[in-house]
Amino acid sequence: MFWALEYLAADMDKFIVSARKYRPQEFDTVVGQSHITTTLKNAIKNSQLAHAFLFCGPRGVGKTTCARILAKTINCENLQPDGEACNECTSCRTFNEGTSLNIHELDAASNNSVDDIRSLVEQVRFAPQAGKYKVYIVDEVHMLSTSAFNAFLKTLEEPPSYAIFILATTEKHKILPTILSRCQIFDFKRITGNDTVDHLQSIATKEEINAEKGALQVIAQKSEGCMRDALSILDKIVSFTNGVVTYQNTLEHLNILDHDYFFRLLDYLMQQDLAGAMLLYDEINRKGFEGDLVLNGFAEFIRNLLVCKDPRAAALLDVVEGMQSKYTATAAKANGAYLVSALNILNEAEINFKMARNKRLHVELCLIKLNFLQQALELSIENGAVVKKKRIDGPLALRIKAIPSLQQKGAAAPTPPAVGDGGRLYIDNRGATQQGAVTREMPQSPPGSRDIRNDVREGGIAVATPQSMAPVVPMNRSALPQPKSKKSLLEGLRDKYGDQYQIEEVKEPIPLTMEKLMEIWLVYAAKLAGQQKHSASNTFKICNIEIESDATFIVKVNALIQQTFIEQERTILLDAIQTAFHNRGISFRVVLEDLSEEEAPPVQVSLNARQRYEKLCGTYPWIKELRERLKLQLD
């Protein structure tokens, strides 16, 4: 029994994770970075090595690996013709065993102070005992402090001929520009899904693991271009499945929703089967999938369908092998407008998911919107094209229908108002023809409703009836006595309704002249004097008036109080002027003229203690005498 435990412990000690066990040892074994490995090999063969390199890119793409391979290759004693290390000389063997003295690695995440960089700079002064170069690899260099960067500048710019610095970082934007300008920069890219799958397949073959290609594709998608993550996921799934990696157990282990759920969900939504969609989401929820995973997965599914709509973008489709045809067939049947609108709804729902208190209700509400989205799109389509909401050109306070002409026959005469009601009828004789119309005024509106009694309507003619009159009744001209050829419309209406209405003709506006305006202005000033408003009356008398246009004039005053007096009387004054000139478009503005220097208010200047004392002494001389007698000093 003890022997078995010792064997298991020894066997566990031998286990090495795939990310370390299969770390590339040569440039040719680096996955997905051929543009960098080719450049480095050519630089080594042509002896064109820079003194400082900066490797930047996402995590797990081979930055540190390439730095170590470069450090080993430049010190190789038997360099191969293709620029690779021999892995047989003393330098290569010591490097592979981890005992080389020519390679120094520094983790800048935990050694980011000025003292750490100073100790590194002190080591640079010593030449290598064996080999041609001493290589210093600084990982996560963006974690160095600003002071540490500044202490590193001079050595990085002019190092000894035998020293080479290789800096690695995932956040290039955090490095000082002075550091970037001293390095030869290499940008690593994410590893593609096909390269990841091929590398995982080769490892599975070496380890005698039965892995389906669909499962490896799922792992590659989950790793998002990071080879280290892909190898870690593969190790976990191998342990979980006991060496048999299938598509289904990979989905189960990685907590990924199968796309078959999304195909079924889309079918339910396109058919507006809300019950089926809700039941399917309940099935997904009972399997332990959170709502945000459903929203994110369904949004990615809709995105893939949009990609399949155009054959030119089919290369962007990143799905498991064998699913392309199903995506293409579904995309051909789906409506493009529906897919775009659905993607917008899903994106908004995913953004607001964290703030929702009832997560399940939030997802179900999103499904309800998607269910009725097709119906909303159908309602918004006119003549085969999607139309926007109609908008009017401007605001409408009240809609008015055209009133029938007075010449219509067969309509009953309107009911006249009661005698003594004092209604008024306005007639516009300008262009009054047989197409004119008559409108009666509405009765008094109840509280809270719109009062439209004094509105003037079609053709410039309006009938104002008493408040007790019934609602608007179209007036038929056939009920009126037909005027003789020698009588005008105004005379005919006077003959018919002269005893019931006060008939007034809309008058032509009078041109705005200074003489008539001053006459009205002075009359209003006298009215203010009669109301015991003498200050306001005097203001009206002394102000200056200038006519600016046919409907505007300017009132100039010299003080703010005068401007206030005129503004207080604006409403009544303007009504009187508009009535006198028969023009409701007349307006005026009050202008305050610049004050002279004598009238300008004095500026308050703060005085110090001595200035206040001298001012007081000028007014009260005995204060100075009192200070001298008491021998007081100013603060």
Secondary structure, DSSP 8 states (H G I E B T S, - for coil): -HHHHHHHHHHHHH---HHHHT---SGGG-SS-HHHHHHHHHHHHTT---SEEEEE-STTSSHHHHHHHHHHHHT-SS--TTS---S-SHHHHHHHHT--SSEEEEETTT--SHHHHHHHHHHHTS--SSSS-EEEEEESGGGS-HHHHHHHHHHHHS--TTEEEEEEES-GGGS-HHHHTTSEEEE-----HHHHHHHHHHHHHHTT-EE-HHHHHHHHHHHTT-HHHHHHHHHHHHHHHTTEE-HHHHHHHHT---HHHHHHHHHHHHTT-HHHHHHHHHHHHHTT--HHHHHHHHHHHHHHHHHHHSGGGGGG----TT-HHHHHHHHHHS-HHHHHHHHHHHHHHHHTTTT-SSHHHHHHHHHHHHHTHHHHHHHTEETTEE------SS--S--------TT--S--------TT--EEEEE--TT--TT----B------TTS---TT---GGG-EEE--TTS-S-----GGGS----TTS-HHHHHHHHHTTTEEEEE--------HHHHHHHHHHHHHHHHHTT-HHHHHHHHH-EEEE-SSSEEEEEESSHHHHHHHHHTHHHHHHHHHHHHT-TT-EEEEEE----TTTS--------HHHHHHHHHHH-HHHHHHHHHHT----
